[in-house]
């Protein structure tokens, strides 16, 4: 079985990015959404990306942001992939000359199939728990069995993942990639290196 790809999202400190990379993370997520407890400034993002080793991707997360703001950030920070967590459509997401991930808040199997149709140009879909007012990072999970079968696009599992349940989540859903934020923190936006190691080790044991 191929190794499960790991993204550690909501990184706010260079030392946390290094801890993620050392534990085997493939990507780190930088949240450019002012309402998030894990939001970063351009200056913070520059410090974080400056310490990333080769082949660890920097992912910028936006929620219903204005295009000019996104372009400004892309000019200043070396971003590899963009992750959209709001109500953006495919045309909006594909305009920035970067591969993009589209987050989908799942309530039913229909949400999954609809997203595959609505976002044909997404590099992958990221399936997260539905929350009526929050755009990710809620610590809630959803019914992983909804993801069984052929979805038709690459996809990433997110939502309520911790070291104690990620192996079960992968086995149940068939995920080839996972995204974690709060599940490896000691406080919002402050990652715990031991929790990151435990999370990674749990996946290697799958």
C-alpha angles and dihedrals in degrees: 000000000000117000114267111250114237131206119186107203132195096040111172103164133054092229090057091051089053092048089052093049093047090052090054103263114164095204143012125212126225115198115217095181115112095208092058122099085222099051118141133201123230089256092054091046091053091053092049097047091046091067099043114117120230116288095022105115125222112221121195116209121208134178117202091323126170113258094235091056091051092049091050092053093046090054091054105035126050098239120177101185135015122219118201117202102172138067095296120142128221095264091054094047097049098051098084101072093242132104108260139210120206120210116218123195104219126216099147143003088264090066089058096049093043091054092054089056097041097049107042093154098051114119085218141342121241113212115208136167117278117249121171096224108014126080101211132306093082098126090232124128133203139210103301092193088073088074097058116115134027110331094176098230136058110270143186129217119227138159129088096355119160135162089265097058108023095091091053090045092054094045092048098044102030091232118176093191136030136197123207133179119147092028092072099041137106089196134356107298094002112103124209112224092207092052090049090052091048091049092051092045091052090056094048088056093057 
